[in-house]
Amino acid sequence: ADMPVRAGSEIVVSKGDGTITLRNAKGKAIRGAKVNVEQLRHDFLFGCNFFMFGRCGKPELEEQYRQRFAALLNYCTLGFYWASYERERGKPHYEYTNRVAAWTHEHDITCKGHPLVWDHPAGSPAWLPVDPKGIERLSHARVREIIARYRGRINPWDVVNEATHLADKPNKTKMADWAAALGAVPYVEEHLKVARAANPWATLLVNDYRIGPAYYKILDSLRDSGKLLFDAVGIQSHMHDGVWPLRKVWTTCDTYSKLGLPLHFTESTIVSGPRKGPGENWGESTAEGEARQAELTVKFYTALFAHPAVHAITWWDFSDLGAWQGAPAGWLRRDMSPKPAYERLMSLVKGEWWTKTEGTTDARGEVKVRAFFGTHRITAQVPAGQPVTKEVHWERGKKNQFDLTT
């Protein structure tokens, strides 16, 4: 009763009706032609952070990490944590990012940058000045430089991370002191405006782990002439110590969908092993934990894929090797062998949720098809003649009418 959808159900809304029409060169409808529709890529973004690229230690582990990532996912998050990305002032790690971005482009994987602005010690270099105006100038310059540099290669950005806690001041950093004095809304707003100026076509996100009224209020305040200054809502859902009830998943989506923007679940975690003590003390992945992780992950993903406002899900992390907090949160074990969660998601993302269907044209040369949103290849086999193929985009909110001519 708590589950709004089920895997494989037509309730899944990332699907739409379309019409394919086949005619000859004179415009006459062709009846009785076999039409095959096969998906090439999802519009929905199935992703994970890609932090272990080039860092797996052994060539065989690196190869499996990359191969399994590209086989399942079409979206990845690259790290831009300021304190580690620019350890020495004026010397950011662009070379590494360039290598990752080039590889992902070759494999048709969309990249997102994360995070550009964060008051956490990871986002506040020790070399920052104490002067608030100096911090502001450097922070704005960083956002402007990075977004402009990667324009066309990286367009989605988590611009500001976790602004809801500024009033609580959990982070004792120079960035936190400046941000708290400025106020959450101005702090986020000014960085969004800098980001937009650097790339008007970028997809800008604000991201947070607190999903209560304070976050909604900040987001709803980020407006210029009534229009929101960002393009998608970032929602973190780390579930190390307890998985969200599906009703919470659904109501969270309903709540934030009222802003009228796509929702991106930016950091999602379900572990496959026990916590051994307080803090980051984790045990190894277990068979029982892996079975539970797979079952709960499938339910979580099915609910999100079904909600009309959700356009992206990013997992955290892909492998237990190098995972955040050392937790067994990956879909791959440390040796890069796949856990059941990986196999189950593969059967959904590239199986049940992957269009592969056929039909026969009627007297008007038409065939009706229901397909998941994304890129598809249509192949029509004329009764007497060569096959006709066309690559099309099945798009959310469109009529999706496609004409093929022999």
C-alpha atoms as a printed R data frame, in Angstrom:
    type eleno elety resid chain resno      x       y       z
1   ATOM     1    CA   ALA     A     1  0.000   0.000   0.000
2   ATOM     2    CA   ASP     A     2  2.993   2.262   0.533
3   ATOM     3    CA   MET     A     3  4.307   1.600  -2.976
4   ATOM     4    CA   PRO     A     4  2.940   4.020  -5.581
5   ATOM     5    CA   VAL     A     5  4.207   2.013  -8.563
6   ATOM     6    CA   ARG     A     6  5.650  -1.340  -9.438
7   ATOM     7    CA   ALA     A     7  8.451  -2.264 -11.836
8   ATOM     8    CA   GLY     A     8  7.215  -2.911 -15.361
9   ATOM     9    CA   SER     A     9  3.878  -1.160 -14.780
10  ATOM    10    CA   GLU     A    10  2.369   1.178 -17.341
11  ATOM    11    CA   ILE     A    11  2.071   3.609 -14.411
12  ATOM    12    CA   VAL     A    12  5.705   4.444 -15.144
13  ATOM    13    CA   VAL     A    13  5.427   7.934 -16.627
14  ATOM    14    CA   SER     A    14  8.812   8.229 -18.323
15  ATOM    15    CA   LYS     A    15  7.004   6.796 -21.317
16  ATOM    16    CA   GLY     A    16  4.883   8.388 -24.022
17  ATOM    17    CA   ASP     A    17  2.687   7.517 -26.994
18  ATOM    18    CA   GLY     A    18  3.896   8.090 -30.516
19  ATOM    19    CA   THR     A    19  2.889   7.510 -34.127
20  ATOM    20    CA   ILE     A    20  5.166   6.283 -36.895
21  ATOM    21    CA   THR     A    21  3.970   6.792 -40.477
22  ATOM    22    CA   LEU     A    22  5.521   5.054 -43.482
23  ATOM    23    CA   ARG     A    23  5.033   6.342 -47.054
24  ATOM    24    CA   ASN     A    24  6.616   5.783 -50.431
25  ATOM    25    CA   ALA     A    25  8.353   8.471 -52.484
26  ATOM    26    CA   LYS     A    26  4.998   9.579 -53.942
27  ATOM    27    CA   GLY     A    27  3.506  10.077 -50.483
28  ATOM    28    CA   LYS     A    28  1.311   6.991 -50.542
29  ATOM    29    CA   ALA     A    29  0.832   5.133 -47.272
30  ATOM    30    CA   ILE     A    30  2.482   1.715 -47.064
31  ATOM    31    CA   ARG     A    31  0.396  -0.933 -45.377
32  ATOM    32    CA   GLY     A    32  1.675  -4.133 -43.788
33  ATOM    33    CA   ALA     A    33  5.254  -2.981 -43.173
34  ATOM    34    CA   LYS     A    34  7.011  -4.344 -40.089
35  ATOM    35    CA   VAL     A    35  8.289  -1.536 -37.865
36  ATOM    36    CA   ASN     A    36 10.854  -2.084 -35.129
37  ATOM    37    CA   VAL     A    37 11.651   0.513 -32.457
38  ATOM    38    CA   GLU     A    38 14.774   0.068 -30.352
39  ATOM    39    CA   GLN     A    39 16.051   2.480 -27.723
40  ATOM    40    CA   LEU     A    40 19.574   3.885 -27.953
41  ATOM    41    CA   ARG     A    41 19.652   6.206 -24.932
42  ATOM    42    CA   HIS     A    42 17.431   7.330 -22.060
43  ATOM    43    CA   ASP     A    43 16.553  10.988 -21.564
44  ATOM    44    CA   PHE     A    44 16.253  10.147 -17.869
45  ATOM    45    CA   LEU     A    45 19.672  10.498 -16.284
46  ATOM    46    CA   PHE     A    46 20.859   7.373 -14.483
47  ATOM    47    CA   GLY     A    47 24.138   8.322 -12.861
48  ATOM    48    CA   CYS     A    48 26.765   7.970 -10.168
49  ATOM    49    CA   ASN     A    49 29.771   9.912  -8.999
50  ATOM    50    CA   PHE     A    50 32.824   8.957 -11.050
51  ATOM    51    CA   PHE     A    51 35.464   9.798  -8.467
52  ATOM    52    CA   MET     A    52 37.528   6.620  -8.871
53  ATOM    53    CA   PHE     A    53 38.299   7.205 -12.556
54  ATOM    54    CA   GLY     A    54 42.036   6.640 -12.968
55  ATOM    55    CA   ARG     A    55 42.397   5.873  -9.257
56  ATOM    56    CA   CYS     A    56 41.519   2.181  -8.917
57  ATOM    57    CA   GLY     A    57 45.148   1.133  -8.420
58  ATOM    58    CA   LYS     A    58 45.281  -1.888 -10.716
59  ATOM    59    CA   PRO     A    59 44.669  -1.908 -14.490
60  ATOM    60    CA   GLU     A    60 42.188  -4.793 -14.277
61  ATOM    61    CA   LEU     A    61 40.165  -2.992 -11.596
62  ATOM    62    CA   GLU     A    62 40.219   0.241 -13.582
63  ATOM    63    CA   GLU     A    63 39.032  -1.529 -16.724
64  ATOM    64    CA   GLN     A    64 36.113  -3.215 -14.939
65  ATOM    65    CA   TYR     A    65 35.160   0.003 -13.145
66  ATOM    66    CA   ARG     A    66 34.912   1.918 -16.415
67  ATOM    67    CA   GLN     A    67 33.311  -0.872 -18.449
68  ATOM    68    CA   ARG     A    68 30.557  -1.564 -15.934
69  ATOM    69    CA   PHE     A    69 29.910   2.155 -15.437
70  ATOM    70    CA   ALA     A    70 29.448   2.795 -19.165
71  ATOM    71    CA   ALA     A    71 27.344  -0.343 -19.635
72  ATOM    72    CA   LEU     A    72 24.683   0.828 -17.170
73  ATOM    73    CA   LEU     A    73 24.832   4.607 -16.767
74  ATOM    74    CA   ASN     A    74 24.500   7.698 -18.962
75  ATOM    75    CA   TYR     A    75 25.347  10.336 -16.334
76  ATOM    76    CA   CYS     A    76 28.235  11.000 -13.973
77  ATOM    77    CA   THR     A    77 29.286  13.489 -11.326
78  ATOM    78    CA   LEU     A    78 32.823  14.879 -11.336
79  ATOM    79    CA   GLY     A    79 34.379  16.365  -8.202
80  ATOM    80    CA   PHE     A    80 35.194  20.079  -7.961
81  ATOM    81    CA   TYR     A    81 35.729  20.290  -4.191
82  ATOM    82    CA   TRP     A    82 37.651  23.534  -3.905
83  ATOM    83    CA   ALA     A    83 40.061  22.584  -1.103
84  ATOM    84    CA   SER     A    84 41.385  19.539  -3.000
85  ATOM    85    CA   TYR     A    85 40.784  20.802  -6.537
86  ATOM    86    CA   GLU     A    86 42.938  23.874  -5.985
87  ATOM    87    CA   ARG     A    87 45.283  22.944  -3.143
88  ATOM    88    CA   GLU     A    88 47.653  25.648  -4.275
89  ATOM    89    CA   ARG     A    89 46.076  28.951  -5.164
90  ATOM    90    CA   GLY     A    90 45.958  29.516  -8.908
91  ATOM    91    CA   LYS     A    91 46.678  25.853  -9.787
92  ATOM    92    CA   PRO     A    92 43.381  23.974 -10.217
93  ATOM    93    CA   HIS     A    93 43.421  20.324 -11.366
94  ATOM    94    CA   TYR     A    94 42.062  20.945 -14.848
95  ATOM    95    CA   GLU     A    95 44.212  18.265 -16.468
96  ATOM    96    CA   TYR     A    96 42.505  15.424 -14.570
97  ATOM    97    CA   THR     A    97 39.031  16.797 -15.291
98  ATOM    98    CA   ASN     A    98 39.915  17.141 -18.966
99  ATOM    99    CA   ARG     A    99 40.848  13.444 -19.121
100 ATOM   100    CA   VAL     A   100 37.649  12.300 -17.429
101 ATOM   101    CA   ALA     A   101 35.464  14.583 -19.537
102 ATOM   102    CA   ALA     A   102 37.091  13.323 -22.740
103 ATOM   103    CA   TRP     A   103 36.495   9.670 -21.786
104 ATOM   104    CA   THR     A   104 32.872  10.255 -20.813
105 ATOM   105    CA   HIS     A   105 32.225  12.138 -24.057
106 ATOM   106    CA   GLU     A   106 33.549   9.168 -26.022
107 ATOM   107    CA   HIS     A   107 31.112   6.909 -24.163
108 ATOM   108    CA   ASP     A   108 28.076   9.227 -24.452
109 ATOM   109    CA   ILE     A   109 27.944   9.897 -20.703
110 ATOM   110    CA   THR     A   110 26.735  13.330 -19.579
111 ATOM   111    CA   CYS     A   111 28.942  14.994 -16.935
112 ATOM   112    CA   LYS     A   112 27.881  17.170 -14.016
113 ATOM   113    CA   GLY     A   113 30.241  19.230 -11.846
114 ATOM   114    CA   HIS     A   114 29.910  19.086  -8.036
115 ATOM   115    CA   PRO     A   115 30.127  21.298  -5.984
116 ATOM   116    CA   LEU     A   116 31.302  24.755  -6.956
117 ATOM   117    CA   VAL     A   117 30.394  26.524  -3.711
118 ATOM   118    CA   TRP     A   118 30.359  24.847  -0.289
119 ATOM   119    CA   ASP     A   119 31.195  26.179   3.177
120 ATOM   120    CA   HIS     A   120 32.427  22.727   4.333
121 ATOM   121    CA   PRO     A   121 36.207  22.281   4.871
122 ATOM   122    CA   ALA     A   122 36.269  20.403   1.559
123 ATOM   123    CA   GLY     A   123 34.935  23.527  -0.128
124 ATOM   124    CA   SER     A   124 36.918  26.150   1.753
125 ATOM   125    CA   PRO     A   125 40.672  26.129   1.017
126 ATOM   126    CA   ALA     A   126 42.984  26.979   3.893
127 ATOM   127    CA   TRP     A   127 44.585  29.688   1.776
128 ATOM   128    CA   LEU     A   128 41.380  31.776   1.561
129 ATOM   129    CA   PRO     A   129 41.764  35.258   3.045
130 ATOM   130    CA   VAL     A   130 39.889  36.309   6.166
131 ATOM   131    CA   ASP     A   131 38.520  39.386   4.429
132 ATOM   132    CA   PRO     A   132 34.882  38.712   3.335
133 ATOM   133    CA   LYS     A   133 35.247  40.778   0.166
134 ATOM   134    CA   GLY     A   134 38.329  38.792  -0.752
135 ATOM   135    CA   ILE     A   135 36.449  35.491  -0.296
136 ATOM   136    CA   GLU     A   136 33.542  36.799  -2.352
137 ATOM   137    CA   ARG     A   137 35.834  37.897  -5.173
138 ATOM   138    CA   LEU     A   138 37.679  34.557  -5.260
139 ATOM   139    CA   SER     A   139 34.511  32.462  -5.017
140 ATOM   140    CA   HIS     A   140 32.806  34.355  -7.819
141 ATOM   141    CA   ALA     A   141 35.912  34.118  -9.977
142 ATOM   142    CA   ARG     A   142 36.132  30.347  -9.427
143 ATOM   143    CA   VAL     A   143 32.515  29.793 -10.479
144 ATOM   144    CA   ARG     A   144 32.924  32.047 -13.502
145 ATOM   145    CA   GLU     A   145 36.194  30.453 -14.638
146 ATOM   146    CA   ILE     A   146 35.198  26.813 -14.246
147 ATOM   147    CA   ILE     A   147 31.761  27.073 -15.844
148 ATOM   148    CA   ALA     A   148 33.093  29.089 -18.777
149 ATOM   149    CA   ARG     A   149 36.056  26.733 -19.248
150 ATOM   150    CA   TYR     A   150 33.866  23.616 -19.457
151 ATOM   151    CA   ARG     A   151 31.014  25.159 -21.407
152 ATOM   152    CA   GLY     A   152 29.801  22.546 -23.890
153 ATOM   153    CA   ARG     A   153 31.628  19.736 -22.075
154 ATOM   154    CA   ILE     A   154 30.034  20.047 -18.630
155 ATOM   155    CA   ASN     A   155 26.702  21.872 -18.540
156 ATOM   156    CA   PRO     A   156 24.907  20.633 -15.390
157 ATOM   157    CA   TRP     A   157 26.360  22.052 -12.152
158 ATOM   158    CA   ASP     A   158 25.657  21.719  -8.444
159 ATOM   159    CA   VAL     A   159 26.393  25.405  -7.964
160 ATOM   160    CA   VAL     A   160 25.769  25.788  -4.224
161 ATOM   161    CA   ASN     A   161 25.811  22.883  -1.803
162 ATOM   162    CA   GLU     A   162 23.988  22.651   1.552
163 ATOM   163    CA   ALA     A   163 23.062  26.247   2.339
164 ATOM   164    CA   THR     A   164 20.322  25.345   4.847
165 ATOM   165    CA   HIS     A   165 22.764  24.781   7.691
166 ATOM   166    CA   LEU     A   166 24.477  28.168   7.529
167 ATOM   167    CA   ALA     A   167 22.456  29.551  10.427
168 ATOM   168    CA   ASP     A   168 23.568  26.581  12.567
169 ATOM   169    CA   LYS     A   169 27.233  27.163  11.619
170 ATOM   170    CA   PRO     A   170 28.299  23.489  11.743
171 ATOM   171    CA   ASN     A   171 31.356  24.255   9.600
172 ATOM   172    CA   LYS     A   172 34.012  26.473  11.168
173 ATOM   173    CA   THR     A   173 35.593  27.734   7.957
174 ATOM   174    CA   LYS     A   174 36.288  31.118   6.429
175 ATOM   175    CA   MET     A   175 33.719  30.421   3.730
176 ATOM   176    CA   ALA     A   176 31.117  29.504   6.383
177 ATOM   177    CA   ASP     A   177 31.722  32.712   8.338
178 ATOM   178    CA   TRP     A   178 31.302  34.823   5.209
179 ATOM   179    CA   ALA     A   179 28.253  32.895   3.965
180 ATOM   180    CA   ALA     A   180 26.475  32.987   7.328
181 ATOM   181    CA   ALA     A   181 27.040  36.736   7.647
182 ATOM   182    CA   LEU     A   182 25.725  37.266   4.118
183 ATOM   183    CA   GLY     A   183 22.658  35.043   4.600
184 ATOM   184    CA   ALA     A   184 21.653  31.853   2.796
185 ATOM   185    CA   VAL     A   185 19.506  33.413   0.071
186 ATOM   186    CA   PRO     A   186 21.957  36.170  -1.012
187 ATOM   187    CA   TYR     A   187 24.848  33.683  -0.768
188 ATOM   188    CA   VAL     A   188 23.141  31.248  -3.160
189 ATOM   189    CA   GLU     A   189 21.615  33.935  -5.360
190 ATOM   190    CA   GLU     A   190 24.810  35.763  -6.216
191 ATOM   191    CA   HIS     A   191 26.606  32.553  -7.205
192 ATOM   192    CA   LEU     A   192 23.701  31.449  -9.402
193 ATOM   193    CA   LYS     A   193 23.823  34.798 -11.217
194 ATOM   194    CA   VAL     A   194 27.569  34.482 -11.773
195 ATOM   195    CA   ALA     A   195 27.090  30.926 -13.067
196 ATOM   196    CA   ARG     A   196 24.291  31.969 -15.426
197 ATOM   197    CA   ALA     A   197 26.378  34.772 -16.878
198 ATOM   198    CA   ALA     A   198 29.263  32.345 -17.482
199 ATOM   199    CA   ASN     A   199 27.042  29.931 -19.423
200 ATOM   200    CA   PRO     A   200 23.417  30.937 -20.140
201 ATOM   201    CA   TRP     A   201 22.702  27.384 -21.383
202 ATOM   202    CA   ALA     A   202 23.994  25.602 -18.296
203 ATOM   203    CA   THR     A   203 21.703  23.527 -16.073
204 ATOM   204    CA   LEU     A   204 22.103  25.037 -12.612
205 ATOM   205    CA   LEU     A   205 21.216  23.165  -9.425
206 ATOM   206    CA   VAL     A   206 21.048  23.982  -5.754
207 ATOM   207    CA   ASN     A   207 21.714  20.889  -3.645
208 ATOM   208    CA   ASP     A   208 20.939  19.943  -0.032
209 ATOM   209    CA   TYR     A   209 20.517  17.060   2.393
210 ATOM   210    CA   ARG     A   210 17.958  18.886   4.529
211 ATOM   211    CA   ILE     A   211 14.688  18.591   2.665
212 ATOM   212    CA   GLY     A   212 12.355  20.296   5.135
213 ATOM   213    CA   PRO     A   213 10.591  23.675   4.946
214 ATOM   214    CA   ALA     A   214 13.835  25.664   5.349
215 ATOM   215    CA   TYR     A   215 15.194  24.305   2.063
216 ATOM   216    CA   TYR     A   216 11.949  24.884   0.205
217 ATOM   217    CA   LYS     A   217 11.835  28.456   1.513
218 ATOM   218    CA   ILE     A   218 15.363  29.175   0.289
219 ATOM   219    CA   LEU     A   219 14.632  27.729  -3.140
220 ATOM   220    CA   ASP     A   220 11.346  29.579  -3.489
221 ATOM   221    CA   SER     A   221 13.131  32.850  -2.623
222 ATOM   222    CA   LEU     A   222 15.714  32.501  -5.391
223 ATOM   223    CA   ARG     A   223 13.816  34.529  -7.974
224 ATOM   224    CA   ASP     A   224 14.463  37.391 -10.336
225 ATOM   225    CA   SER     A   225 11.314  39.095 -11.657
226 ATOM   226    CA   GLY     A   226  9.357  36.106 -10.416
227 ATOM   227    CA   LYS     A   227 11.463  33.552 -12.294
228 ATOM   228    CA   LEU     A   228 13.557  30.995 -10.428
229 ATOM   229    CA   LEU     A   229 17.299  31.472 -10.866
230 ATOM   230    CA   PHE     A   230 18.096  27.747 -11.155
231 ATOM   231    CA   ASP     A   231 16.983  24.925 -13.425
232 ATOM   232    CA   ALA     A   232 16.624  21.829 -11.236
233 ATOM   233    CA   VAL     A   233 16.206  20.973  -7.564
234 ATOM   234    CA   GLY     A   234 18.977  18.866  -6.015
235 ATOM   235    CA   ILE     A   235 17.833  16.422  -3.327
236 ATOM   236    CA   GLN     A   236 20.302  14.295  -1.378
237 ATOM   237    CA   SER     A   237 19.116  10.948  -0.051
238 ATOM   238    CA   HIS     A   238 21.970   9.225   1.756
239 ATOM   239    CA   MET     A   239 20.398   6.288   3.586
240 ATOM   240    CA   HIS     A   240 23.301   4.764   5.492
241 ATOM   241    CA   ASP     A   241 21.314   4.235   8.677
242 ATOM   242    CA   GLY     A   242 17.801   3.652   7.405
243 ATOM   243    CA   VAL     A   243 16.023   3.602   4.062
244 ATOM   244    CA   TRP     A   244 13.323   6.164   3.367
245 ATOM   245    CA   PRO     A   245  9.786   4.744   3.380
246 ATOM   246    CA   LEU     A   246  8.441   4.924  -0.149
247 ATOM   247    CA   ARG     A   247  5.704   7.271   0.993
248 ATOM   248    CA   LYS     A   248  8.429   9.733   2.062
249 ATOM   249    CA   VAL     A   249 10.074   9.368  -1.360
250 ATOM   250    CA   TRP     A   250  6.799  10.130  -3.130
251 ATOM   251    CA   THR     A   251  5.660  12.996  -0.882
252 ATOM   252    CA   THR     A   252  9.105  14.618  -1.094
253 ATOM   253    CA   CYS     A   253  8.803  14.574  -4.873
254 ATOM   254    CA   ASP     A   254  5.261  15.946  -4.716
255 ATOM   255    CA   THR     A   255  6.363  18.760  -2.396
256 ATOM   256    CA   TYR     A   256  9.317  19.954  -4.454
257 ATOM   257    CA   SER     A   257  7.530  19.481  -7.769
258 ATOM   258    CA   LYS     A   258  5.408  22.498  -6.767
259 ATOM   259    CA   LEU     A   259  8.377  24.674  -7.724
260 ATOM   260    CA   GLY     A   260  7.737  23.633 -11.311
261 ATOM   261    CA   LEU     A   261 11.276  22.431 -12.023
262 ATOM   262    CA   PRO     A   262 12.785  18.964 -12.611
263 ATOM   263    CA   LEU     A   263 13.975  17.121  -9.511
264 ATOM   264    CA   HIS     A   264 17.420  15.519  -9.422
265 ATOM   265    CA   PHE     A   265 18.200  13.025  -6.674
266 ATOM   266    CA   THR     A   266 21.856  13.991  -6.541
267 ATOM   267    CA   GLU     A   267 23.393  11.721  -3.888
268 ATOM   268    CA   SER     A   268 21.638   8.454  -3.051
269 ATOM   269    CA   THR     A   269 22.997   5.666  -0.874
270 ATOM   270    CA   ILE     A   270 21.768   2.302   0.398
271 ATOM   271    CA   VAL     A   271 24.462   0.147   2.001
272 ATOM   272    CA   SER     A   272 25.048  -3.605   1.805
273 ATOM   273    CA   GLY     A   273 26.936  -4.084   5.073
274 ATOM   274    CA   PRO     A   274 26.672  -3.208   8.772
275 ATOM   275    CA   ARG     A   275 27.912  -0.165  10.619
276 ATOM   276    CA   LYS     A   276 30.359  -1.409  13.259
277 ATOM   277    CA   GLY     A   277 30.303   1.633  15.482
278 ATOM   278    CA   PRO     A   278 29.887   5.416  15.526
279 ATOM   279    CA   GLY     A   279 31.180   7.608  12.746
280 ATOM   280    CA   GLU     A   280 32.680   6.005   9.665
281 ATOM   281    CA   ASN     A   281 33.385   2.547  11.052
282 ATOM   282    CA   TRP     A   282 31.873   0.105   8.559
283 ATOM   283    CA   GLY     A   283 31.948  -3.640   8.109
284 ATOM   284    CA   GLU     A   284 32.329  -5.415   4.798
285 ATOM   285    CA   SER     A   285 29.513  -6.094   2.373
286 ATOM   286    CA   THR     A   286 27.565  -9.269   3.220
287 ATOM   287    CA   ALA     A   287 25.409 -11.603   1.128
288 ATOM   288    CA   GLU     A   288 22.366 -10.779   3.239
289 ATOM   289    CA   GLY     A   289 23.101  -7.055   3.030
290 ATOM   290    CA   GLU     A   290 23.567  -7.214  -0.711
291 ATOM   291    CA   ALA     A   291 20.211  -8.954  -1.195
292 ATOM   292    CA   ARG     A   292 18.516  -6.289   0.907
293 ATOM   293    CA   GLN     A   293 20.356  -3.480  -0.895
294 ATOM   294    CA   ALA     A   294 19.181  -4.839  -4.255
295 ATOM   295    CA   GLU     A   295 15.550  -5.147  -3.183
296 ATOM   296    CA   LEU     A   296 15.368  -1.671  -1.641
297 ATOM   297    CA   THR     A   297 17.305   0.001  -4.444
298 ATOM   298    CA   VAL     A   298 14.935  -1.389  -7.057
299 ATOM   299    CA   LYS     A   299 11.919  -0.081  -5.122
300 ATOM   300    CA   PHE     A   300 13.556   3.311  -4.637
301 ATOM   301    CA   TYR     A   301 14.470   3.650  -8.310
302 ATOM   302    CA   THR     A   302 11.083   2.442  -9.512
303 ATOM   303    CA   ALA     A   303  9.308   5.069  -7.429
304 ATOM   304    CA   LEU     A   304 11.590   7.872  -8.642
305 ATOM   305    CA   PHE     A   305 11.481   6.781 -12.278
306 ATOM   306    CA   ALA     A   306  7.688   6.810 -12.058
307 ATOM   307    CA   HIS     A   307  7.342  10.305 -10.621
308 ATOM   308    CA   PRO     A   308  6.775  12.874 -13.394
309 ATOM   309    CA   ALA     A   309  8.962  15.515 -11.720
310 ATOM   310    CA   VAL     A   310 12.097  13.366 -11.345
311 ATOM   311    CA   HIS     A   311 14.569  13.551 -14.226
312 ATOM   312    CA   ALA     A   312 17.794  12.204 -12.700
313 ATOM   313    CA   ILE     A   313 19.175   9.889 -10.010
314 ATOM   314    CA   THR     A   314 22.822   9.814  -8.962
315 ATOM   315    CA   TRP     A   315 24.172   7.000  -6.758
316 ATOM   316    CA   TRP     A   316 26.998   7.476  -4.229
317 ATOM   317    CA   ASP     A   317 29.382   5.481  -4.885
318 ATOM   318    CA   PHE     A   318 29.730   3.051  -7.799
319 ATOM   319    CA   SER     A   319 32.193   0.717  -6.045
320 ATOM   320    CA   ASP     A   320 33.007  -0.062  -2.417
321 ATOM   321    CA   LEU     A   321 36.602   0.771  -3.349
322 ATOM   322    CA   GLY     A   322 37.115   4.385  -2.309
323 ATOM   323    CA   ALA     A   323 33.493   4.850  -1.244
324 ATOM   324    CA   TRP     A   324 32.502   7.779   0.964
325 ATOM   325    CA   GLN     A   325 32.950   6.985   4.684
326 ATOM   326    CA   GLY     A   326 34.428   3.626   3.648
327 ATOM   327    CA   ALA     A   327 30.859   2.321   3.601
328 ATOM   328    CA   PRO     A   328 29.786  -0.701   1.489
329 ATOM   329    CA   ALA     A   329 27.542   1.548  -0.567
330 ATOM   330    CA   GLY     A   330 28.663   0.555  -4.062
331 ATOM   331    CA   TRP     A   331 26.948  -1.547  -6.672
332 ATOM   332    CA   LEU     A   332 30.345  -3.175  -7.195
333 ATOM   333    CA   ARG     A   333 32.498  -4.828  -4.548
334 ATOM   334    CA   ARG     A   334 36.082  -3.765  -3.942
335 ATOM   335    CA   ASP     A   335 37.259  -6.265  -6.583
336 ATOM   336    CA   MET     A   336 34.771  -4.672  -9.048
337 ATOM   337    CA   SER     A   337 32.564  -7.750  -9.194
338 ATOM   338    CA   PRO     A   338 28.894  -6.717  -9.460
339 ATOM   339    CA   LYS     A   339 26.547  -6.970  -6.496
340 ATOM   340    CA   PRO     A   340 22.906  -8.022  -7.012
341 ATOM   341    CA   ALA     A   341 21.873  -4.341  -7.035
342 ATOM   342    CA   TYR     A   342 23.939  -3.776 -10.189
343 ATOM   343    CA   GLU     A   343 22.446  -6.801 -11.926
344 ATOM   344    CA   ARG     A   344 18.898  -5.867 -10.922
345 ATOM   345    CA   LEU     A   345 19.297  -2.290 -12.125
346 ATOM   346    CA   MET     A   346 20.796  -3.460 -15.378
347 ATOM   347    CA   SER     A   347 17.701  -5.617 -15.934
348 ATOM   348    CA   LEU     A   348 15.539  -2.528 -15.389
349 ATOM   349    CA   VAL     A   349 17.465   0.334 -17.025
350 ATOM   350    CA   LYS     A   350 18.519  -1.681 -20.071
351 ATOM   351    CA   GLY     A   351 15.663  -4.209 -19.904
352 ATOM   352    CA   GLU     A   352 12.179  -3.443 -18.600
353 ATOM   353    CA   TRP     A   353 12.724   0.308 -18.970
354 ATOM   354    CA   TRP     A   354 14.347   0.025 -22.403
355 ATOM   355    CA   THR     A   355 12.089   0.251 -25.442
356 ATOM   356    CA   LYS     A   356 12.329  -2.696 -27.803
357 ATOM   357    CA   THR     A   357  9.080  -3.268 -29.642
358 ATOM   358    CA   GLU     A   358  7.610  -3.846 -33.085
359 ATOM   359    CA   GLY     A   359  4.354  -3.385 -34.938
360 ATOM   360    CA   THR     A   360  2.774  -3.444 -38.388
361 ATOM   361    CA   THR     A   361  1.541  -0.394 -40.308
362 ATOM   362    CA   ASP     A   362 -2.197  -0.104 -40.914
363 ATOM   363    CA   ALA     A   363 -4.074   1.156 -44.007
364 ATOM   364    CA   ARG     A   364 -2.879   4.691 -43.300
365 ATOM   365    CA   GLY     A   365  0.715   3.517 -43.077
366 ATOM   366    CA   GLU     A   366  0.695   4.124 -39.330
367 ATOM   367    CA   VAL     A   367  1.730   2.168 -36.285
368 ATOM   368    CA   LYS     A   368  1.162   3.318 -32.701
369 ATOM   369    CA   VAL     A   369  4.045   2.835 -30.257
370 ATOM   370    CA   ARG     A   370  4.501   3.592 -26.556
371 ATOM   371    CA   ALA     A   371  8.162   4.201 -25.749
372 ATOM   372    CA   PHE     A   372 10.386   5.473 -22.953
373 ATOM   373    CA   PHE     A   373 11.608   9.015 -23.506
374 ATOM   374    CA   GLY     A   374 14.964   9.141 -25.207
375 ATOM   375    CA   THR     A   375 16.738   8.412 -28.480
376 ATOM   376    CA   HIS     A   376 15.462   5.497 -30.571
377 ATOM   377    CA   ARG     A   377 16.198   3.834 -33.888
378 ATOM   378    CA   ILE     A   378 13.178   3.069 -36.060
379 ATOM   379    CA   THR     A   379 13.578   0.367 -38.682
380 ATOM   380    CA   ALA     A   380 10.788  -0.292 -41.190
381 ATOM   381    CA   GLN     A   381 10.858  -3.388 -43.371
382 ATOM   382    CA   VAL     A   382  8.855  -2.730 -46.540
383 ATOM   383    CA   PRO     A   383  7.127  -5.809 -48.021
384 ATOM   384    CA   ALA     A   384  9.131  -5.424 -51.225
385 ATOM   385    CA   GLY     A   385 12.222  -3.297 -50.785
386 ATOM   386    CA   GLN     A   386 15.135  -2.302 -48.586
387 ATOM   387    CA   PRO     A   387 14.705  -1.533 -44.870
388 ATOM   388    CA   VAL     A   388 14.306   2.127 -43.929
389 ATOM   389    CA   THR     A   389 15.924   3.434 -40.726
390 ATOM   390    CA   LYS     A   390 15.657   6.694 -38.850
391 ATOM   391    CA   GLU     A   391 16.998   7.918 -35.513
392 ATOM   392    CA   VAL     A   392 14.431   9.900 -33.530
393 ATOM   393    CA   HIS     A   393 13.959  11.551 -30.163
394 ATOM   394    CA   TRP     A   394 10.926  10.448 -28.125
395 ATOM   395    CA   GLU     A   395 10.364  13.549 -26.046
396 ATOM   396    CA   ARG     A   396  8.381  14.237 -22.901
397 ATOM   397    CA   GLY     A   397  5.450  16.587 -23.511
398 ATOM   398    CA   LYS     A   398  5.533  16.224 -27.319
399 ATOM   399    CA   LYS     A   399  3.223  14.410 -29.775
400 ATOM   400    CA   ASN     A   400  6.110  12.263 -31.060
401 ATOM   401    CA   GLN     A   401  4.999  11.838 -34.672
402 ATOM   402    CA   PHE     A   402  7.650  10.450 -36.993
403 ATOM   403    CA   ASP     A   403  7.495  10.055 -40.780
404 ATOM   404    CA   LEU     A   404  9.594   7.599 -42.755
405 ATOM   405    CA   THR     A   405  9.825   7.587 -46.548
406 ATOM   406    CA   THR     A   406 11.006   4.629 -48.645
